[in-house]
C-alpha cells in the first residue's frame, strides 16, 4: 500500500506522478450559487486542448478538487486523462456552506465521514473510479459555520481511517491554523494535511503558524492577481524558501472559470510552469527547490499512508 497514489485510472507509484498541479478544476459548475455562467466548465473538447497546453509545458499530473456539489464528473475526468496522458486525481468531499448538496445538509461529522469512506472504499457514484484525496473541504471568511466544523472533522476522520490526504479550502487564506487544530485534535498526522489557498493570506505570521505545525500548504491560486498580486505571492514564497520550508509547499492555479482558459483569452493551466516558475528562477531559486515544489512535495503529500 505504501507510496501509491490513487488516480482516476487506477493506482500509480508516487515516482510516476511527475510535475503536478496540486489544486485544479477541470469540470466544475458553481453557477447554482454564483449565478454566473463563467463558473461552468463543461466543454470537454476544450478541456482536452487546455490540458494539452499543460502537458506541453511539462505538466504530468493534476489534483482535481471538484467535489459533489461543485459539479464533479469522474467519468469525464477519466476520459480526459485517457485523451491527454495527464494523471488526474479526483476527490471525495463537500466544499463549504452554501455549496453542500441538499441531501447532506444537517449531517454530523460521523455522517460526513461515513459518506467519504464509502466513496473511498466502494468507488464514486457506482463507478470503479476512486478518490485519491478528500477535499476541497472548507471554511468561510474568518468564520467556521457549524456545518463546516462537522465537514472538516468528518473529512479528518475519513482521512484517519483510509490513509488518504485531506486538502482544504480556506476563504482568502483565513483560519488555516484553526483547521490544523481540528485535524490534530483527531490525531491526524501532519503528513496527511494540506491547508489550501495560503498564498491569499497577506498576514505572514498566520501563514508561518500553519507552516510551523508541519503540514503542507497550498500556494495554489497563482495568477489570480485580482485577489492578490503574484509579486506579493512570490515575495512570501521566497521568504519561506529561505527559511527552509520548501518541502511543505505545493503550487497550483485553481482555475475555475471559462475566462481562465487559454481559448477564452485567459492564462491557462500552464501558467505556473510557463510564467511563475521562470519568475522564481530569475530570482535565483534553484532547480532542486523547484523540483521539490512541483514533483517531490505532491508525490509525498498525495501518496496514501499506511493504515
Ligand atoms: Zn479550488
Boltz pocket constraint, residues with backbone or C-beta under 6 A from the ligand:
constraints:
  - pocket:
      binder: B
      contacts: [[A, 23], [A, 24], [A, 25], [A, 65], [A, 136], [A, 254]]
      max_distance: 6.0
